[in-house]
Amino acid sequence: MRLLPRSLAGYLIAATVIATVLTQTLITGALLFYQDEKFDKYEDQYFFQKIVSTADYLNSSAASAHNRILETASNDETTYRVAAAPQGEVPLEDSPDAHVLREYFGEQNVLTEVRTINITDLWWIMFGDAAEVCVVPLYDTPTAAECPFWTISVQLADGSWLNVRTFANADFSIYLAPFALSVLTSLLGIGGSVTILARKITRPLRDLSSAAEQLGRGETAQPIAVTGPAEVGRTAEAFNQMQERLTRFVRDRTAMLAAINHDLRTPITSLRLRAEFIEDDELRENMIETAEEMRTMVDSYLAFSRQEAAEEEPQPVDLAEMLQDLARETEAAELVQTVPSVTLCRKVSIKRVFRNLIGNGIKYGTRVRIALKQGPEQVTVEFCDDGPGIPADMYEEVFVPFTRLDSSRDVTDGSVGLGLSIARSIVRKHGGDIIPFQDAGGFGMRVVLPNSPAAAPA
């Protein structure tokens, strides 16, 4: 399973999300630690000391002064009441904070009751009516029992009880939702901005990738717009310059090769005519044969250069129909497997490739079996003959221009070793390749072409 995204935009967004979550976690953790370890400690110390002091005042004062003392001690968050019965129900010894409470209250009779805030109270506490219901007075509201509170009941000298009720300390889970809300808000803001920025940065890179793929197929891509960050803009500008230089170089080289070969045809023709007047029959035949070899090579060079300069436009082509037509041209070829397949390609060039491979198979074998296979991302055409084939370590040599593995043949049969070179050049310009392989019944050539959604039937 791949966890990291593949695209640059995905990397930027993932990095931003991780950084935001880590930062928020560290900040929140630091604040919670400070609050728990420092603030709460001093707050509890003040709270307990105030209860002890209030109890001492009540024990040492007349009953008529009790109401004034209680009103003075109470505030918006804490109520002090004297009653005959305690509000707390848990003895101090059974309280989770017994060691802390005993430090302040000594041997006094103390009962406690705690209802802590938890995650289920969060919406009510943050956005509901908890402030109006729970703050003050806790004893006088109908829903006071629902409020998070902490009650401490201290028995006074006359047997009555000082009941102190205040808001309970928050459970740790209470901080999770505000933390999550903070992280979510940050992610929506920062993540949205980074997403827009990442798309703006990667759009020129996608254009560059598409143009490079077109250039690799031999197509002339439109110049890339120089947009985005300075580094991306400079890359696009450099690519445009590279494409212009490559196109000019190939065009000039092809034109020069075509001109040289065209100029050679005139003296070769003249040499061929002069050879006819040689009286020695053997010498005349040898001269004519040499002239024919030279003419064949020049014609092959011209064909190669014309192919390099070809500007045929791609179009949707039914490969199954094309292969059926080619198989009908000779009885030695048979289409043994076919599927409906419409592919965007240069029709004349691809047909030339198929015809060349069929011809090679018949030349070195007796029959050629053709199989058309359609895959999810590519279409494959296999040409298998019943000939002896070639060694696996020489597969690549058959594609080298002017290379002929069969040294016994001369060029008078029309072959100078350019057929497969031109064929592979054509297929690679389509973004595919020609792959030799050893078939069970002989030797095979596999033509692989990319599928094109634009060529799919309507």
N, C-alpha and C positions, 0 to 999 in steps of 0.2 A: 504494500500500500504506500502510495506516494503522499507525504505530508506537505512538502514544500510545493508551492505553485510553480508552473512552468514559465509564465509570462513575467516580463519586467514589471508591468502594472500590478500583478499579483504579489510579487516580492515587495513592492513599495507599500501596498495596502497591508500585507501581513506584518511587515516590520513596524508600521505605524500602530496597528492594533496591539501587537505585543508590547511595544514601548509604552503605549497609553495605559494598558492594564498593569504593567509592572510599576510604572510611576505612581498610579493611583493607589496600588496596593502598598507600596512603601510609605507613601504619605499618610494614608489612613492608618497603617500599622503603627507608625511613629506617633501619631496623635492619640491613638487608643492606648498605647503603652504609657505615654506621658500622663493621660487622664487617669488611667487605672492606678499607676504607681505613685503619682504625685497629687493630682487634684483631689481624687476621691479620698485619699488618706487624710488630707487636711480638712476636707468637708465633713467626713465622718467624725473626726476628732472634735470639731466644733459642735456638731450635732449632739454627740453623747455628753460632752461637758455641759451643754446648755440644759439637757434633761436633768442631769445631776444637780446643777445649780437651782433649777426651778423646783425640784423636789425638796431641796434644802430650804428654799424660801418658804414653800408651803408648810413645811414641818415647823418652822420657827415663827410663822406669822399667824395672826388671828384669822378665823374663818371668814370674817367680813372682808378681808383683803384678798381672799383667794381669787375672786373674779377679776380684779384688777391685775393681779400677777399673771393669770392665764391669758388675758387679753394682750398684755404686753409681750408675753412669750410667743403667742401665735403670729403667724404671717400668712402670706398668700399660698404657701406650699405646705405648711405644717399647722396642725391644730393641737392645742393643749386643753384637755378636759379632765375634771375630777368627777369620778362616779363611784358608786358603791361596788360595782363589779368590774373586773378587768375586761378589756377588749381583746388582749392577747390570749392565746390558748396554749402556746408551747412553752414549757419551762425553759429557763435560760440554759440549763445544762444540756438540753436536747437541741438547742439552736446550733446551726452550722458555724455561727460566729461567737460561740460561747466564750472562747478564750479572750476575745477582744472585749466583749460586753462585761465580763467579770472584772477586767482591768479597770473599768470605769465605775461599775455599780457595786463592786465589792460583794458583801454578803446580803445586799438587799434582795427582797423577793421580786423577781422580774419575770414577766411572761412576754412572749413575742408572737407575732404573726406576720407572715410575709406573703404577698402576692406579687411576683416579679413580672416585669414586662417581657414578653417573648415575641417571636416573629409574627404570630397571628394577630397581635395587637397593633401592629405597625400602622396599618392604614387608618385605624381609628385614632391612634395617638397623633399621627402626622397631619391627617387631612379631615378627620371627623370632628365630633363635638366633645372630644375628651377634655379640652381645656375648660369648657364651660361646665362639664359634668363633674370633673374629677378634682379641680384645683381647690376651691374653697366654697362653701364648707363641705368637707367630705362626709360629715355625719348627717347633713340635712338633705342630701340629694337622694332621689329614689333609686338611682343606678350606682350608688357609691360602691356597692359590692363588686361591680364589674371593673372598678378602677385598680390599676397597679398601686399597691401601697405597702407600707412597712409600719406596723404597729408595735409600740413598746409600752407595756403596762408596768408601772413601778408602784409597789405598795407603800403608802405613806404611814406615818407614825400612828395616826388615828384609825388605821385599818382600811381607809378608803384607797382608791387607786387613781394614780395619775396616768391617764391614757393619752399617749402621743402618737398621732398618725401623720405620716408624710408620704410623699411620692417615693416609690421604691427605686433603688438603683437599677439601671437598665441591664438586662441580660446582654451578653455579647452579641447574640443573634440580632438584637435591635439595630445594630450598626450595619448589618449585611445589606439590607435593602437600600438605605441611603447611599452606601458605597456602590451598590450595583446601579442605582439611578445615576450617580455621578459618573461612573464609567460609561454607561450607555449614552448619556448626554455628550460626554467628551468624544466617544467613538462616532456618534452621528455627526458632530460638527467637524472634528479633525478628519475622520474617515471619509466624509463626503468631499471635503476640500482636496484630500490626497487623491481620491478616485478621479476627480475632474482633472487634477494636475497630471496624474499618471497617464490618463488617456491622451492628454495634450502632448506629453512627452513621447509616448509610444506610437502615436499615429504616424509621424514621419518615419519611425523605424519600420513600421509595417509596410509603408510605401516603399522604403528602401529594400526590404526583403522581397517584395513582389517584383520590383524592377530588376533586382539581381537574378531572380528566377527566370524572368523573361530573357534577360541577356544571356543566361546560361543555355537557354533553348535556341539561341541564335536569332531571337526576335529583337526588334528595335523598340526599346521601352521609351515611354515619354519621360522627359527630364523631370526629376523629382523637385517638388517645391521646397525651397530652402526656408523652412519654418522651424519652430520649436526652440529649445535652448541652443546656445552658441555652438556647443560641441556637436550636437546632432545636425545643426545647420551646416557646419564645416564638413561633416561626413557626407551629407547629401550633395554638397557642392563638389567634393572630391570624387564621388561616384559619377556625377554627371560628366565631369572632365575625363574620367577614366573611360566611360562608355563612348564618349566622342572620339577619343584617341583610338580605342580598339576598333570602332566602326570604320574610322578613316584608314587605319592600318590594313584591315582585312579588305576593304574596298580597293585600296591602292595595290595591295599584293595580288589580288585576284585579277585586276585589270592588267597588271604587268604580265602575269602568267598567261593570260588569254592572248595578249598582244604578241608575246614571244612565240607562242605555239601557232598563232595564226600566221605570223610572218614566216615560220618554218615550212608551212605547207607549200608555198610557191617554189622554193628551191628543191623540195622533195619531189614535187610533181615534175619539175624540169629534169631532175636526175632520172626519174622513172621513164620519161620520154626518150632521153638520150640513150638509156640502156637498151632500148628497143633496136638501136642501130648498130649494136655490137655484133660483129659477125661470128665470133666464137660462141657457140650455143651454150656451153657450160658456164662460161663467164657471164653471158647475158642473163641466164637464169638466176645465177647467184646475185647479180646486181639488182635484178628485178625483185628478188626475194628480200634483199636487204632494204630496198626502197619501200616495199610493202610493210616491213616491220617498222620502219621509221614512221610511215604514215599512220599505222595502227597506234603507235605510242603517242603521236601528236594528237590524234583524235581522242585518245583516252585522256590526255592532259587537258584538252579543251573541255571534254565532258566533266572532268573533275572541277575545273575552274568555273564552268557554268553552274554546276551544282552549288558551289560556294557562294555564287552571286545570286542564286535564285531568291525571288521575293514573293513566292506563292503565298496567298493568304489562307490561313486555316479556315476550315468549314466543317460542319457536321457530316460525317461519312459513315455509311452503313458498312462496317467491315465484313459482316457475314455475306452480304450481297457481292462485295468486291472479291472475296475469296472464292465464292461460287463461280463468278465469271472467269477468274484466273484458272480454276481447276478445269473448266470446260475447254480452255485453250489447248490442253494436251491430255492425252489419255494416260500419261504416266503420273498425273497428279490426282489425288483424291481427298476431298474434304470429309474427314471421318467424324468430326465433332464440331458442332457449331451452336451458338446461342445468339439471341438478338443483342446487337452491340452497336450503338451509335457513338462515335468518338470524334472529338474536335481535332482535326489534323489537316495536313496539306495533302490533298487527295492524290495528285499526280506523283508526288515524291514517295508517299507510302506505297502506292501501287508499284512503283519502280523497285522499292525494297523487296516487296513480296515476290515480284517476278524474278528478281535476281536470285533470291534464296531458293525458289522453285527450280530455276535453271541450274544452280549449283548442285542441288540434290539429284536431279536427273543426270547431270554430267558425271557425277562420281558414284552414282548408284543406278538403279533401274526404275524405282518408283519413289514418290514423295507422298507422305501422309500429312495432312494439314489438320490441326486442331485449334479451334477458337474457344477460349475460356474467359469468362467474365468474373472478376473479383470485386470486392467492395471498393478498392482504391485503384485498381489497375486492370487492364485487359491484356491477355496473353495470347499470342499466336505461335504455335510450335510447328516447325517444318522438319519432319523426320524422314531420312532416306534409309536405304538398305545397303549403303556402301560401307567401306572399311573404316571410315572416319579418320581422325588424326590423334596423335598422342595428347594427353591432357596438358602436358607442359608446353605445348605449342599452340594452345587455343588463342592466346593473344596475338601471336605472330600473324595469323590470317587477316588481322585487321590493319596491319602496318601497310601504308601505301606502297605500291610497286613491289610487294612481297608475294612470291609464288612458291608454295611448298612443293609443288610438283615440278621439279627441275627438268623433267623429260619433255615437258610441253614448251613450245616456242610461242612467240607472240602472234604468229600468223593465224592462230585460232581466235583472235580478237580479245585475248585476255592478257593484261599486263599487271594484274594484281591490284586493281583499283576498285573492283566491284564491291567487295565487302567493306572496304574503307569508306566508300561513298554511302553505302547502306547504313553503317553504324553512325556516320556523321548525320544522316537524315533523322534517324531514330533519336539520337541524343539531342538534336535540336527540338524535338518534341517533348523532351524531359524524360525519355525512356532509355532503353538500351537493348543490345543484342547479346545474348548469352549462349555460347556453345555448350552442348552437353552430350554425353554418350547415352543414346537410347538403347533399349533392350534389343531392338532389331537393327540397329545401325547408329548413324550419327545424326544429331539434331541441332537446330538453331532456334532459340526461343526469343521472340520479339516481345518486349514488355513496353506498353504505352500507358501513360496515366489516364485515369478516367477524368472526364470533364463534365461537371454538372450542366454547363451551358449547352452541351451536346445531347442531353437527355431528351427523349421524345416528348412532345407536348401532350 
